[in-house]
């Protein structure tokens, strides 16, 4: 089912005015929040947190979806499986502690392959980064305790041959269960019809998924909720079931889309207006990276003791592994600066520039650096997903319990304000070509500056002044704000 929202219609109109005729075949970050690929920037089970996940199918079609959990250090897979959603379905799950590591648990009735439900925790695994797959980082299960999630639509589910859609469709009554999840489980078993031909009862993927995440600390009484980033245009129209892979397959991933064209909006300083731009790349991973490319990350912070405030920023580089992981590439690829493990075990560091101001625009003249420096690399962010803290000490962060942290020590008097993490190659010392992503289109080469990033800011507050001596905790979550920089020679991108 094809759906056109008001926002999409307006964008399409702007694209037509600008002479862009192929937006439907271009990767773009959905302003509507729905798409065929969802990125949940962070999960954690540290510090007694659980992370609740929800995905919604807004369409009247069945959906085959790859669910993939990745650890935060180098985005190695810790669990993959297939999810089959009936029309208008919702699937929910929780990432929770499991022994030394983490795992996923659900009471949802939607079909999964392998099948799991009923509240049994499925532990995450370290196979992808231990033993012969070791990557210079830690190899124990504790590495699975924080990371992020990607959901990728593999196709629509139909009744064309074997009635797969009917098998996965809920009864429609409250608490109803699908008619026959065992059919799709058997389809992937030895001799099953999907092991023979994965295109049976599978049509072209067409989006319409949205998702949310919530980081919940029951003991503290706090919850911080966010919306998953949604990618549209991942598949060129008409591409179908070749993406429907067996449970546990590392494909599809967010670098295996069928479009290598990115559609973005950029600011033209000459005209003072925002204009659409299309950029062609040689690889689909670059098209996905382009829609996340940012030159600066902005957000607020507060660490005022009088309000018991703590602030932590999640910074996620959702495509980084395809440029730095030695299991994928023999040499680092721009826009990133360093191959994983090249100079520091268990890390791939990109230099950043830091600054902050208080709420009355005052700033410090002392150079801002992380404290203590997280590595010999100095002022750098070194992992796929990490947490930037403010005025914290210790081996893990106060709110999210992250062990992959970089702390900003604030000068005296700067208890609340806003901060800037900058990636521009004009501000930081990087290798030639790093922190830049350049297209290969015949009409000119658009160059994006910075790194592909996403994330959010979590702030916790403790109120010790509630009546009757009750201690009250509060939390808030704010998505990051960005400066996006793109040029085409001496001109703005177009």
HURA-V40661 format. One record per residue. N is the residue number from 1. SS is DSSP state (H for helix, E for strand, L for the rest). PSI is psi in whole degrees, -180 to 180 (* if undefined). Layout:
# HURA-V40661
N & SS & PSI
N & SS & PSI
This chain:
# HURA-V40661
1 & L & 128
2 & L & 131
3 & L & 141
4 & L & 118
5 & L & 169
6 & H & -44
7 & H & -45
8 & H & -39
9 & H & -40
10 & H & -45
11 & H & -43
12 & H & -37
13 & H & -43
14 & H & -39
15 & H & -39
16 & H & -41
17 & H & -37
18 & L & 0
19 & L & 19
20 & L & 119
21 & L & -4
22 & L & 39
23 & H & -33
24 & H & -23
25 & H & 19
26 & L & 140
27 & E & 133
28 & E & 151
29 & E & 115
30 & L & 125
31 & L & -15
32 & L & -15
33 & L & 1
34 & L & 153
35 & E & -167
36 & L & -11
37 & E & 134
38 & E & 133
39 & E & 118
40 & E & 108
41 & E & -18
42 & E & 138
43 & E & 155
44 & E & 146
45 & L & 7
46 & H & 161
47 & H & 35
48 & H & 24
49 & L & 151
50 & E & 155
51 & E & 118
52 & E & 135
53 & E & 141
54 & E & 138
55 & E & 138
56 & E & 133
57 & E & 108
58 & L & 2
59 & L & 167
60 & L & 21
61 & L & 153
62 & E & 154
63 & E & 135
64 & E & 121
65 & E & 132
66 & E & 126
67 & E & 125
68 & E & 126
69 & E & 133
70 & E & 138
71 & E & 161
72 & L & -24
73 & L & -48
74 & L & 17
75 & L & 35
76 & L & 140
77 & E & 136
78 & E & -15
79 & E & 133
80 & E & 146
81 & E & 170
82 & E & 138
83 & E & 132
84 & E & 112
85 & E & 135
86 & L & 169
87 & L & 134
88 & L & 24
89 & L & 159
90 & E & 134
91 & E & 136
92 & E & 151
93 & E & 168
94 & E & 135
95 & E & 123
96 & E & 165
97 & E & 143
98 & E & 99
99 & L & -131
100 & L & -12
101 & E & -142
102 & E & 172
103 & E & 178
104 & E & 144
105 & E & 145
106 & L & 149
107 & L & 10
108 & L & 149
109 & L & -6
110 & L & 150
111 & E & 132
112 & E & 153
113 & E & 116
114 & L & 158
115 & L & 131
116 & L & 138
117 & L & -169
118 & L & 16
119 & L & 10
120 & L & 126
121 & L & 128
122 & E & 111
123 & E & 145
124 & L & 160
125 & L & 154
126 & L & 13
127 & L & -35
128 & L & -10
129 & L & 12
130 & L & 168
131 & H & -130
132 & H & -14
133 & H & 10
134 & L & 143
135 & L & 21
136 & L & -7
137 & L & 177
138 & L & 151
139 & L & 0
140 & L & 172
141 & H & -18
142 & H & -22
143 & H & -19
144 & H & -3
145 & H & -12
146 & E & 146
147 & E & -148
148 & E & 177
149 & E & 140
150 & E & 136
151 & E & 129
152 & E & 121
153 & E & 131
154 & E & -18
155 & E & 170
156 & E & 148
157 & E & 131
158 & L & 178
159 & L & 19
160 & L & -40
161 & L & -55
162 & L & 9
163 & L & 35
164 & H & -36
165 & H & -44
166 & H & -37
167 & H & -36
168 & H & -3
169 & L & 131
170 & E & 161
171 & L & -21
172 & L & -11
173 & L & 157
174 & L & 128
175 & L & 13
176 & L & 151
177 & L & 157
178 & E & 156
179 & L & -40
180 & L & 75
181 & H & -29
182 & H & -25
183 & H & -45
184 & H & -28
185 & H & -46
186 & H & -28
187 & H & -25
188 & L & 0
189 & L & 171
190 & L & 125
191 & L & -1
192 & L & 161
193 & H & -26
194 & H & -26
195 & H & -27
196 & H & -42
197 & L & 102
198 & L & -4
199 & L & -7
200 & L & 129
201 & L & 23
202 & E & 125
203 & E & -179
204 & L & 138
205 & L & 141
206 & L & 20
207 & L & -158
208 & L & 14
209 & E & 143
210 & E & 159
211 & E & 160
212 & E & 156
213 & E & 149
214 & E & 126
215 & E & 114
216 & E & 131
217 & E & 100
218 & L & -43
219 & L & -38
220 & L & -17
221 & L & 36
222 & E & 153
223 & E & 135
224 & E & 116
225 & E & 147
226 & E & 162
227 & E & 138
228 & L & 144
229 & E & 134
230 & E & 132
231 & E & 128
232 & E & 163
233 & L & 16
234 & L & -34
235 & L & 136
236 & L & 139
237 & L & 134
238 & L & -16
239 & L & 131
240 & L & -130
241 & H & 0
242 & H & -21
243 & H & -8
244 & L & 103
245 & L & 166
246 & L & 152
247 & L & 138
248 & L & -9
249 & L & 144
250 & L & -3
251 & L & 151
252 & L & 156
253 & L & -178
254 & L & 4
255 & L & 5
256 & L & 28
257 & L & 168
258 & L & 3
259 & L & 134
260 & L & 24
261 & E & 133
262 & E & 141
263 & E & 120
264 & E & 168
265 & E & 134
266 & E & 154
267 & E & 131
268 & E & 105
269 & L & -24
270 & L & -35
271 & L & -13
272 & L & 22
273 & E & 160
274 & E & 134
275 & E & 150
276 & E & 152
277 & E & 140
278 & E & 138
279 & E & 128
280 & E & 136
281 & L & 169
282 & L & -17
283 & L & 145
284 & H & -29
285 & H & -35
286 & H & -35
287 & H & -42
288 & H & -44
289 & H & -39
290 & H & -37
291 & H & -13
292 & H & -3
293 & E & 128
294 & E & 144
295 & L & -32
296 & E & 147
297 & E & 130
298 & E & 143
299 & E & 175
300 & E & 167
301 & E & 157
302 & E & 130
303 & L & 28
304 & L & 119
305 & H & -28
306 & H & -22
307 & H & 5
308 & L & 38
309 & L & 140
310 & E & 145
311 & E & 134
312 & E & 133
313 & E & 127
314 & E & 127
315 & E & 116
316 & E & 133
317 & L & 90
318 & L & -14
319 & L & 8
320 & L & -38
321 & H & -29
322 & H & -8
323 & H & -17
324 & H & -16
325 & L & 121
326 & L & -20
327 & L & -14
328 & L & -39
329 & L & 140
330 & L & -22
331 & L & 150
332 & L & 144
333 & L & 133
334 & L & 145
335 & L & -2
336 & L & 166
337 & L & -21
338 & L & 137
339 & L & 144
340 & L & 128
341 & L & 3
342 & L & -43
343 & L & -22
344 & L & 127
345 & L & 134
346 & L & 26
347 & L & 157
348 & L & 103
349 & L & 134
350 & E & 122
351 & E & 146
352 & L & 161
353 & E & 137
354 & E & 142
355 & E & 159
356 & E & 158
357 & E & 154
358 & E & -174
359 & L & -6
360 & L & 31
361 & L & 9
362 & L & 148
363 & E & 165
364 & L & 147
365 & L & -8
366 & L & 132
367 & L & 135
368 & L & 131
369 & L & 160
370 & E & 150
371 & L & 125
372 & L & 159
373 & L & 128
374 & L & -24
375 & L & 176
376 & L & -9
377 & L & -13
378 & L & -135
379 & L & 93
380 & E & 155
381 & E & 128
382 & L & 3
383 & L & 173
384 & L & -43
385 & E & 132
386 & E & 172
387 & E & 124
388 & E & 124
389 & E & 168
390 & E & 121
391 & L & 43
392 & L & 153
393 & L & 169
394 & L & 171
395 & L & -11
396 & L & 157
397 & L & 156
398 & L & -41
399 & L & -56
400 & L & -12
401 & L & 20
402 & L & 142
403 & L & -1
404 & L & 81
405 & E & 158
406 & E & 120
407 & E & 135
408 & E & 112
409 & L & 121
410 & L & 142
411 & L & 158
412 & L & 131
413 & L & -8
414 & L & 66
415 & L & -16
416 & E & 143
417 & E & -143
418 & E & 155
419 & E & 165
420 & E & 123
421 & E & 117
422 & E & 142
423 & L & -4
424 & L & 132
425 & L & -15
426 & L & -12
427 & L & -21
428 & L & 154
429 & L & 108
430 & L & 167
431 & L & 158
432 & L & 129
433 & L & -13
434 & L & 158
435 & L & 30
436 & E & 146
437 & E & 114
438 & E & 134
439 & L & 177
440 & L & 21
441 & L & 150
442 & L & -21
443 & L & 4
444 & L & 155
445 & L & 106
446 & L & 135
447 & E & 122
448 & E & 141
449 & E & 145
450 & L & -143
451 & E & 153
452 & E & 113
453 & L & 155
454 & E & 175
455 & E & -164
456 & E & 172
457 & E & 126
458 & E & 128
459 & E & 130
460 & E & 146
461 & E & 143
462 & E & 123
463 & E & 107
464 & L & 7
465 & L & 16
466 & L & 147
467 & H & 152
468 & H & 22
469 & H & 16
470 & L & 136
471 & L & 127
472 & E & 133
473 & E & 146
474 & E & 153
475 & E & 154
476 & E & 150
477 & E & 133
478 & E & 125
479 & E & 153
480 & L & 155
481 & E & 153
482 & E & 154
483 & E & 123
484 & L & 129
485 & E & 123
486 & E & 132
487 & E & 160
488 & E & 88
489 & L & -124
490 & L & 1
491 & E & 167
492 & E & 156
493 & L & 149
494 & L & *
